[in-house]
Amino acid sequence: MSTPRLPKSPHHPDLTVAGEEFFFPDVRTTVNLFAIHTRSVGREWSYPLHEHPQYEINIVLAGEQIMVVDGRSYTQRQGDLVLLRPGIVHSSHSNGEGFTYFCMHFDIDDKLFLSLLSRLEQVLFPAEGTVAGQMGPALGKLLDLSAPEDIGVGSDSVAKRMRIQSAVFELFATLWEAVSSEAAHLPGRGYVQAELAHQIASRLQGRVNQPYGQAGSVEKQDGIEGISSELGISVSHCNRVFRSVFGVSPRVYLSGLVLHEAKLLLADPQWSVQQIADMLGYGDIAHFSRQFKRWSGQSPTSYRKSTVQESPFE
């Protein structure tokens, strides 16, 4: 007898025998990085007024830089960090001597992170302050990647790009922690709403990730009513806040999560459609099939036939 294949879904019934269980949050953040570089310049160096649609992190590594942001001049010394929002007009030049700086442009689709950054009016974060200080170790890891590659490995190697992404995400994590404490006193209803919306999204994801035998279908779950009760807010407020951040209702968002999970399971031929319906809380296969077709335009069987040959689980 051959050894059974390992389960491909957290809903697999064999996984529910454990005494404790913990689901890590799904990560669906997209980050685009542009023009990450370090540069050493002379005493006469300058960069003209310009703007760009991305955020910019700029840190002086040695010497001093004069950064002019929206007509206001900032003296940026070693270790000082400048954080610029998209569309801000700025320029820079040396302070009579040469200097070295690190610069990175980025955009990110995490609405909670963006909401926090957008509330910051501060441009310059001194080296001795909380933000620049906490980002130091993560920045060091990123700067280490500017060292020459090993012989035989190209500068655009997959491994290096992955390490850059890892270092950047660590940089963002420390930036989030540091800026959160700095921004806690700032007014900003948008940030509060974004944080609440992400709490709702996390709970919706938890509904989908419930172990086999405990999950109910979208219709059978207490859904947004239960989440509203857990958070101590009204259903209408819950719907309004979630839609303002994610652009869709919680029910539509939840349906998308269930559809995504159903597609993953259908791509694995070891599960029958009936088993998948059970895993997702649909005891009635006909009900599951109707819902899947309403969401995707295909029946579960048709979807499986169109994808099984390209299944990533094979």
Secondary structure, 3 states (H helix, E strand, C coil): CCCCCCCCCCCCHHHHHCCCCCCCCCCCCCEEEEEEEEEEECCCCEEEEECCCCEEEEEEEECCEEEEECCEEEEECCCCEEEECCCCCEEEEECCCCEEEEEEEEEECCHHHHHHHHHCCCCEECCCCHHHHHHHHHHHHHHHCCCCCCCCCCCCCHHHHHHHHHHHHHHHHHHHHHHHHHHCCCCCHHHHHHHHHHHHHHHHHHHHCCCCCCCCCCCCCCHHHHHHHHHCCCHHHHHHHHHHHHCCCHHHHHHHHHHHHHHHHHCCCCCCHHHHHHHCCCCCHHHHHHHHHHHHCCCHHHHHHHHHHHCCCC
